[in-house]
Amino acid sequence: MRPHRNRRPRLYLPDGTLPRLALAFCVTALLGFTIVYTRYARIVSSQIGPGGIQIGSMIFSTPWVLEKGETVSEREVIKYLQRCGYRENGDSRIGQYRRTPGGLEITTGPDSYFKSHTAVIQFTGSRVSRIVSRTINQESNFIQLEPELVTNLVQGEREKRRPVIYSDLPKHLVQALISTEDKRFFDHSGLDFLRIAKALYVDLKERKKGQGASTITMQLARSFWLDNEKSWSRKFSEVLIAAELERRFSKEKILELYANEVYLGQKGSFSVHGFNQAARSYFSRDVSQLTLPESALLVAMIQRPAYFNPFKYPERAKARRDLVLTLMFNNGYIDAQQLARAQATPVRLNPGDDEATDAPYFVDLMNGEIEAALRRKLGPGDAYRVYTSLDMALQREAVEAVHLAMREVDRNVRAKRGRKNKAAPLPQVALVALDPSTGAVRALVGGRSYGESQLNRALAKRPPGSSFKPFVYAAALNTALERRNNVITAATTVLDAPTVFHFNGQDYEPGNFGDHFYGTVTLRQALMRSLNIPTIKVAEKTGYENVVRLARAAGMNEKMLPTPALALGAYEVTPLEIANAYTVFANGGRFVSRNLVGSIRDRNNRIIYTAKPEQHETLDPRVAFMMINLMEDVIGSGTAAGVRSRGFTHPAAGKTGTSRDGWFAGFTSNLLAVVWIGYDDYSDLRLEGSKSALPVWTEFMKRAHDLPQYRDTKPFTPPPGVVKVAIDPYTGLRAVQGCASRVEYFIDGTQPKGYSDCYSNPYDEEPGLEPVAEQRQGGFFRRVWDVFR
């Protein structure tokens, strides 16, 4: 017979081949599964340590240095510790505190900034009376308290998280979460096969990947390590990671991890992660204090945080919240009465001021500056801890002060514009606060609202106007150290009258504010009244080059030129530069470069970067003190007298400034602050610094010095080598008994030798300056005055 043409030849296999192939396939599959599972197990190990899930880079404030004798109550210290993550007699890896008959006992945890130790702080009334280290059984004059978390940086994006432990989660929050996201969570082992089967059936029927079927454990796995693409390969990865999570952790721990990671929307400049931070952002309270409707609202947002944003879509959010409450009722967690009462409750939001607590302008500036320092030490995916110079309590007061004081500034601007231009844009603001002794930036506000504009005005280059004048007078007082024949002192007199200055073949004809001229004035009076003509004459006599040299030594614009306009602050600087430059006065003549970062540690707590601010002596301490004394008079009875009338009574020195913008720079023994007010487009504010920047500065400094860290200011005292002499304020010579006089400070050896002829009326008090001439000019002078008045 012929073979059938279509019949294929049979494949004959030796006996036992199929079982061997099946075994090989199973071994290969098992090996592949083991390799993949091991890979994800390593991912879990790398992301979750003893303290929980690694949440990217963490940005911290500076530690609070609490000193013996400081004015602060036990309640204030406890409130600070709570913000830092400490718990009373509780389980916290940061630390815990206890109220005892012997005082407030503080114990650091394994995740603390400090090494393990226990200390006791005793209080007498509202003052720290004793600090004892229990670890070494020794008294101390101070204690450093934990740095406060500012924000988190995850892959370059800003996040805000406040870790919480499972026991802090309200029972109704857990019940709402279980009812909505995974009602069999406590019964399955990470996979809900009923939901998976249903999802598979629907996907096959509709021929699309639309069903989730993810348990809470799988959602946790996806949120950390996977993308949001809906695919079966991703689902397979979720299953493997979820299995490892379930193997390692209890159900309570998994819920705790989920509660700290779940994404709950965007608030201001950062994304909100975790129920505790969401409770702060939406309700200004701790997660443990949430009500049933509030807990249901947060759970309602999990599905689509932007779509159910209660700020933008309150009705939509309420409908979803009511559905969550209904699911809780269906699952037996609440009764009908609780359901009705909760659903009848309107959505009430009480948002916290995240701009104040997140310090976005500061974080942006800091992040840019440390990037180069870390580039060679960390990989792009590495996490690190940055311990900054920021004082969070002070930062909150800075934001609030700007918010409140700018209302007055806006009124002043509108009044200056008149009715026709009331629709014009409102001015912007920058505030920089430094520790004058270290240059550490303690607070920074770069604008009215970071959400509306991320432009940091603390870095805006603008002419500082008269806030630059102290450097002119400091250079002049330096002549006492150079053994010149014509030494300039605070009592040196200058004629304030219309003057044409000749420089490089050109004529320069400035004027004073309001075109008022005061005749013969001393340097003190000239600075106190911010007179332009005497300032330029002093700069000319001192040498413009010497003024430039001093300004550059104080860290200001390298492009400044030795011209008459220099004396009036014509060359651009930033508010941050002015603040840093003023450290030469507040710090006894020593310049300290401003710094934002103290140290940086990797995830293993190893120090990889330590800041080393530049320091050098710029002024003789005697000159620095005399400048402080002159600027005290500016605040006492000069252009900045509004500081005192507004109720700020601490010893302080400062200087107003007016160019096209408004400035005020000033300091106490504890704090230095600079405020700038102006327009982004360089438009003329047409408002003096005393009516624009000064209200903001004063509001901030009043609030700052109510804080425990800044309450105890000290008066400015002269260093050795400074003498005080009674002089005639009209002539600058030694005063004769029975004539008007005032005390003036001099570097010993430069005090006036001659006596006044006492042409003033006997027994007069020091005269107030009154203009002796008023001259209004146009042309070139008018244009110059418009820029540098």
Sequence and secondary structure as in RCSB ss.txt:
>XXXX:A:sequence
MRPHRNRRPRLYLPDGTLPRLALAFCVTALLGFTIVYTRYARIVSSQIGPGGIQIGSMIFSTPWVLEKGETVSER
EVIKYLQRCGYRENGDSRIGQYRRTPGGLEITTGPDSYFKSHTAVIQFTGSRVSRIVSRTINQESNFIQLEPELV
TNLVQGEREKRRPVIYSDLPKHLVQALISTEDKRFFDHSGLDFLRIAKALYVDLKERKKGQGASTITMQLARSFW
LDNEKSWSRKFSEVLIAAELERRFSKEKILELYANEVYLGQKGSFSVHGFNQAARSYFSRDVSQLTLPESALLVA
MIQRPAYFNPFKYPERAKARRDLVLTLMFNNGYIDAQQLARAQATPVRLNPGDDEATDAPYFVDLMNGEIEAALR
RKLGPGDAYRVYTSLDMALQREAVEAVHLAMREVDRNVRAKRGRKNKAAPLPQVALVALDPSTGAVRALVGGRSY
GESQLNRALAKRPPGSSFKPFVYAAALNTALERRNNVITAATTVLDAPTVFHFNGQDYEPGNFGDHFYGTVTLRQ
ALMRSLNIPTIKVAEKTGYENVVRLARAAGMNEKMLPTPALALGAYEVTPLEIANAYTVFANGGRFVSRNLVGSI
RDRNNRIIYTAKPEQHETLDPRVAFMMINLMEDVIGSGTAAGVRSRGFTHPAAGKTGTSRDGWFAGFTSNLLAVV
WIGYDDYSDLRLEGSKSALPVWTEFMKRAHDLPQYRDTKPFTPPPGVVKVAIDPYTGLRAVQGCASRVEYFIDGT
QPKGYSDCYSNPYDEEPGLEPVAEQRQGGFFRRVWDVFR
>XXXX:A:secstr
    TT        TTHHHHHHHHHHHHHHHHHHHHHHHHHHHHHHHEETTEE  SEEEE   EEEETT B  HH
HHHHHHHHTT EETS  SSEEEEEETTEEEEEE TTSSS S EEEEEESSSBEEEEEETTTTEEESEEEE   EE
EEEETTEEEE     GGGS HHHHHHHHHHH TTTTTSSS  HHHHHHHHHHHHHHTS       HHHHHHHHHH
  S   HHHHHHHHHHHHHHHHHS HHHHHHHHHHH EEEEETTEEEESHHHHHHHHHSS GGG  HHHHHHHHH
HSS TTTT TTT HHHHHHHHHHHHHHHHHTTSS HHHHHHHHHS        HHHHH HHHHHHHHHHHHHHHT
TTS TT  EEEEES  HHHHHHHHHHHHHHHHHHHHHHHHHH GGGTTS   EEEEEEE TTT BEEEEE SS T
TT    GGG  B  GGGGHHHHHHHHHGGGGTT SS   TT EEEES   EEETTEEE    GGGEE EEEEHHH
HHHTT HHHHHHHHHHH HHHHHHHHHHTT  TT  SSGGGGGT S B HHHHHHHTHHHHTTTEEE  BSEEEE
EETT  EEEE    EEE S HHHHHHHHHHHHHHHHHSTTTHHHHTT  S  EEEEEESSSEEEEEE SS EEEE
EEE TT     S GGGTHHHHHHHHHHHHTTSGGGS        TTEEEEEE TTTSSB  TTS  EEEEEETT 
S  SB    S TT        SEE    HHHHHHHHHH 
